[in-house]
Amino acid sequence: MELSEKYELGRSVGLAIGVLVGLLLAVILLRYMNRDHKVRTEYDEMQKSIRNQGAAYAFYTVLIFEALLSLLPSFLQIPAVPIVIHFLPIFVGITVHACYCIWKKAYVGLNTNMKRYLIVAVVASLINFLSFFMAWKNQSLIIDGVLQAPFVNLLCALLFAILGIVGLLRKAADSRESEE
């Protein structure tokens, strides 16, 4: 096995371990963010209905995005590693779902501690921005003209930033509605 093959294998194993650790951390954080320390967030019937509609919009968004991405290589080469290409539609779908739910007031669960949720969101965003920045600083973000996996960290950070902006807009709209 060549050195470059060993390096790629090591990166792949490291990425897989990172995803598993991330999933485990997500479960722990969900328990932390919910007042009753359950992993599952609870919603009322109206919230469930809105979240289902948001999930449908997100699903079709991901389908369309993936269909376009599957056709795109026929016309031009996408200068990115596969994880970046396939995470893009996932993040767009998550953004569509979350923004829809925030705007329709169905994002925050009945058992969610908002203060803890915001702390986790800010920390996650900062960690992802830091990871992206370190890759950019170490010149490992783009290698041989190909966008590398740390770009996904930027997508995560942008997702949290977008959700924060939509949340602030929702809060401003609620304030304006209560004044009228």
C-alpha positions as CSV (number, residue, x, y, z in Angstrom):
1,M,0.0,0.0,0.0
2,E,1.4,3.4,-1.0
3,L,1.8,6.3,1.4
4,S,-1.0,8.2,-0.4
5,E,-3.4,5.3,-0.1
6,K,-2.6,4.9,3.6
7,Y,-3.2,8.6,4.0
8,E,-6.6,8.4,2.3
9,L,-7.6,5.3,4.3
10,G,-6.6,7.2,7.5
11,R,-8.6,10.2,6.5
12,S,-11.6,8.0,5.7
13,V,-11.4,6.2,9.0
14,G,-10.9,9.5,10.8
15,L,-14.0,10.9,9.1
16,A,-16.1,7.8,10.0
17,I,-15.0,8.0,13.6
18,G,-15.7,11.8,13.6
19,V,-19.3,11.2,12.3
20,L,-19.9,8.5,15.0
21,V,-18.6,10.7,17.8
22,G,-20.7,13.5,16.4
23,L,-23.8,11.4,16.5
24,L,-23.1,10.3,20.1
25,L,-22.5,13.9,21.0
26,A,-25.8,14.9,19.4
27,V,-27.7,12.4,21.5
28,I,-26.0,13.7,24.7
29,L,-26.7,17.3,23.7
30,L,-30.4,16.5,23.0
31,R,-30.7,15.1,26.5
32,Y,-29.0,18.3,27.8
33,M,-31.2,20.7,25.8
34,N,-34.5,19.1,26.9
35,R,-35.8,20.0,30.3
36,D,-36.9,16.5,31.1
37,H,-33.5,15.1,29.8
38,K,-35.2,12.9,27.2
39,V,-33.5,12.4,23.8
40,R,-36.8,13.0,22.1
41,T,-38.2,16.5,21.9
42,E,-42.0,16.7,22.4
43,Y,-44.3,18.8,20.2
44,D,-48.1,19.6,20.3
45,E,-50.4,18.5,17.5
46,M,-50.2,21.8,15.6
47,Q,-46.4,21.7,15.8
48,K,-46.3,18.1,14.6
49,S,-48.5,19.0,11.6
50,I,-46.3,22.0,10.7
51,R,-43.1,19.9,11.1
52,N,-44.5,17.2,8.8
53,Q,-45.3,19.9,6.2
54,G,-41.7,21.2,6.6
55,A,-40.3,17.7,6.3
56,A,-42.2,17.3,3.0
57,Y,-40.7,20.5,1.6
58,A,-37.3,19.5,2.8
59,F,-37.6,16.0,1.3
60,Y,-38.6,17.4,-2.1
61,T,-35.8,20.0,-1.9
62,V,-33.2,17.2,-1.3
63,L,-34.7,15.1,-4.1
64,I,-34.5,17.9,-6.6
65,F,-31.0,19.0,-5.5
66,E,-29.7,15.4,-5.7
67,A,-31.3,14.9,-9.1
68,L,-29.5,18.1,-10.3
69,L,-26.3,17.0,-8.8
70,S,-26.5,13.6,-10.5
71,L,-27.0,15.3,-13.9
72,L,-24.4,18.1,-13.4
73,P,-21.3,15.9,-14.0
74,S,-22.6,15.1,-17.5
75,F,-22.0,18.8,-18.3
76,L,-19.1,19.9,-16.0
77,Q,-16.8,18.5,-13.4
78,I,-17.6,19.4,-9.8
79,P,-14.3,20.3,-8.1
80,A,-15.2,18.8,-4.7
81,V,-14.8,15.5,-2.9
82,P,-18.0,13.4,-2.8
83,I,-18.8,14.1,0.9
84,V,-19.1,17.9,0.0
85,I,-21.2,17.1,-3.0
86,H,-23.6,14.9,-1.1
87,F,-23.8,16.9,2.1
88,L,-24.8,20.1,0.2
89,P,-28.4,18.8,-0.5
90,I,-28.6,17.5,3.1
91,F,-27.8,20.9,4.5
92,V,-30.1,22.6,2.1
93,G,-32.9,20.2,3.1
94,I,-32.2,20.7,6.8
95,T,-32.2,24.5,6.3
96,V,-35.6,24.4,4.4
97,H,-37.1,22.3,7.2
98,A,-35.8,24.3,10.1
99,C,-36.5,27.7,8.5
100,Y,-40.1,26.6,7.7
101,C,-40.6,25.3,11.2
102,I,-39.1,28.4,12.9
103,W,-41.2,30.7,10.7
104,K,-44.4,28.8,11.5
105,K,-43.6,28.7,15.2
106,A,-43.1,24.9,15.4
107,Y,-39.4,24.6,15.9
108,V,-39.0,24.8,19.7
109,G,-40.3,21.7,21.5
110,L,-42.5,21.8,24.6
111,N,-39.7,20.3,26.7
112,T,-36.8,22.4,25.1
113,N,-34.8,24.6,27.4
114,M,-34.2,27.5,25.0
115,K,-31.2,28.9,26.9
116,R,-29.4,25.6,26.7
117,Y,-30.4,25.1,23.1
118,L,-28.9,28.5,22.1
119,I,-25.7,27.8,24.0
120,V,-25.3,24.5,22.1
121,A,-26.1,26.1,18.8
122,V,-23.6,28.9,19.3
123,V,-20.8,26.5,20.5
124,A,-21.5,24.1,17.6
125,S,-21.3,27.0,15.1
126,L,-18.1,28.3,16.6
127,I,-16.5,24.9,16.5
128,N,-17.5,24.4,12.9
129,F,-16.2,27.9,11.9
130,L,-12.9,27.2,13.8
131,S,-12.5,23.8,12.0
132,F,-13.2,25.5,8.6
133,F,-10.8,28.4,9.4
134,M,-8.0,26.0,10.5
135,A,-8.3,24.0,7.2
136,W,-8.3,27.3,5.3
137,K,-5.2,28.5,7.3
138,N,-3.4,25.2,6.8
139,Q,-4.2,25.3,3.1
140,S,-6.0,21.9,3.3
141,L,-9.4,23.3,2.2
142,I,-8.6,23.1,-1.5
143,I,-6.1,20.5,-2.6
144,D,-5.2,20.3,-6.3
145,G,-8.2,22.5,-7.1
146,V,-10.6,20.2,-5.3
147,L,-12.7,21.4,-2.4
148,Q,-12.1,19.1,0.6
149,A,-14.3,17.7,3.5
150,P,-13.6,20.7,5.9
151,F,-16.0,22.7,3.7
152,V,-18.8,20.7,5.4
153,N,-17.8,22.5,8.6
154,L,-18.5,25.8,6.9
155,L,-21.9,24.5,5.8
156,C,-22.7,23.5,9.4
157,A,-21.7,26.9,10.7
158,L,-23.7,28.7,8.0
159,L,-26.7,26.5,8.8
160,F,-26.6,27.6,12.5
161,A,-26.1,31.3,11.4
162,I,-29.1,31.1,9.0
163,L,-31.3,29.6,11.7
164,G,-30.2,32.3,14.1
165,I,-31.2,35.0,11.6
166,V,-34.5,33.4,10.8
167,G,-35.2,33.0,14.6
168,L,-34.4,36.7,15.1
169,L,-36.7,37.7,12.2
170,R,-39.4,35.5,13.7
171,K,-39.0,37.2,17.1
172,A,-39.1,40.6,15.5
173,A,-42.3,39.7,13.6
174,D,-43.8,38.4,16.9
175,S,-42.9,41.6,18.7
176,R,-44.5,43.7,15.9
177,E,-47.7,41.5,15.9
178,S,-48.0,41.9,19.7
179,E,-47.7,45.7,19.5
180,E,-50.6,45.9,17.0
